[in-house]
Amino acid sequence: MELISQNHCFGGEQSVYKHASDLCNCDMTFAVYLPPQAKVAPVPVLWFLSGLTCTHENAMTKAAAQGFAAQHGLALVFPDTSPRGGDVANDGAYDLGQGAGFYVNATQEPWAPHFQMWDYITAELQDLVTEEFPIMADRQGITGHSMGGHGALTMAMRLPDQYKSVSAFAPIAQPSQSDWGRKQFSAYLGDDETTWLNHDATHLMATLGYPGNVLIDQGEADEFITLLRTDALRDAMQARTQAGIVRMHGGYDHSYFFISSLMEDHIKHHAAALCN
Ligand SMILES: N[C@@H](CCC(=O)N[C@@H](CSC=O)C(=O)NCC(=O)O)C(=O)O
């Protein structure tokens, strides 16, 4: 693991690292924020999974999470959204390939040799950060935006013992029925749509649910709202009386201005489950 940068931030440290990933078969970059409380004892952690076109840097610099994380003594991890590099497969479209890993383990060529983002996030990077930093492995939450909201919801519902709290900002809520999902699942997972359902938050909500409160925020002026299919996930939550809420916010679009406006609520939501 190589330190790329480090900046003092709200009394803690915002750092960026590079490491050789065995699963993604390339160097991967990620960012970690350690609050001041981590100087004296291990702290709970919140993972933030980012959306299409993002690296570790977008949320680190634009989500406004560090100040609230410092108030509650939460560490933050900002992973990249895909493997990257000249040897890594890519596509000319912004929504496939590098920057668009969709948090799945690809089974299809040419993606399978590098695009193993489910296992990378839930196992390899998980092990690295809990071993290398003063982070409590048994107190982890997960959130994310858009493609990252999809990743956060699917990981939390399938791995509730690992992720003790979950929230999402404008998640891709039903990717198996959306142009943000069908194209990518077909490329990464193949044409058997039954394999896609493990990565569809609405399907997982209908079949598994989550043993805790689920917080989802969605802007009503989101330019991608028809691709996100928030209504389907809200209906699935209501059908199983899932604890939690889908909140609609007038005027907000899909940008990081929306995320930063709601970040305090999300940090409080996770702190209530993780910090006591
Ligand atoms: N066509 C656009 C789409 C890219 C975009 O809006 N990306 C969002 C996430 S969308 C779902 O996963 C984003 O977070 N962008 C980065 C940012 O810093 O705002 C385009 O290519 O611009």
The ligand as an SDF file (V2000), in Angstrom:
LIG
                    3D

 22 21  0  0  0  0  0  0  0  0999 V2000
  -23.5070   11.6610  -18.8770 N   0  0  0  0  0  0  0  0  0  0  0  0
  -23.0490   12.1230  -17.6330 C   0  0  0  0  0  0  0  0  0  0  0  0
  -23.3520   11.0710  -16.5890 C   0  0  0  0  0  0  0  0  0  0  0  0
  -22.3850   11.0040  -15.4760 C   0  0  0  0  0  0  0  0  0  0  0  0
  -22.9500   11.3530  -14.1160 C   0  0  0  0  0  0  0  0  0  0  0  0
  -23.8640   12.1300  -13.9500 O   0  0  0  0  0  0  0  0  0  0  0  0
  -22.3590   10.7200  -13.1050 N   0  0  0  0  0  0  0  0  0  0  0  0
  -22.7970   10.8990  -11.7620 C   0  0  0  0  0  0  0  0  0  0  0  0
  -23.2240    9.5750  -11.2290 C   0  0  0  0  0  0  0  0  0  0  0  0
  -24.5160    8.9270  -12.2490 S   0  0  0  0  0  0  0  0  0  0  0  0
  -24.8210    7.3380  -11.6640 C   0  0  0  0  0  0  0  0  0  0  0  0
  -24.0610    6.5490  -11.2900 O   0  0  0  0  0  0  0  0  0  0  0  0
  -21.6540   11.4830  -10.9580 C   0  0  0  0  0  0  0  0  0  0  0  0
  -21.5590   11.2900   -9.7780 O   0  0  0  0  0  0  0  0  0  0  0  0
  -20.7680   12.2270  -11.6400 N   0  0  0  0  0  0  0  0  0  0  0  0
  -19.5780   12.7620  -11.0480 C   0  0  0  0  0  0  0  0  0  0  0  0
  -19.7030   14.1040  -10.4100 C   0  0  0  0  0  0  0  0  0  0  0  0
  -18.7040   14.5320   -9.7700 O   0  0  0  0  0  0  0  0  0  0  0  0
  -20.7710   14.7420  -10.4730 O   0  0  0  0  0  0  0  0  0  0  0  0
  -21.6070   12.5440  -17.7380 C   0  0  0  0  0  0  0  0  0  0  0  0
  -20.7860   11.7680  -18.2810 O   0  0  0  0  0  0  0  0  0  0  0  0
  -21.2880   13.6200  -17.2940 O   0  0  0  0  0  0  0  0  0  0  0  0
  1  2  1  0
  2  3  1  0
  2 20  1  0
  3  4  1  0
  4  5  1  0
  5  6  2  0
  5  7  1  0
  7  8  1  0
  8  9  1  0
  8 13  1  0
  9 10  1  0
 10 11  1  0
 11 12  2  0
 13 14  2  0
 13 15  1  0
 15 16  1  0
 16 17  1  0
 17 18  2  0
 17 19  1  0
 20 21  2  0
 20 22  1  0
M  END
$$$$
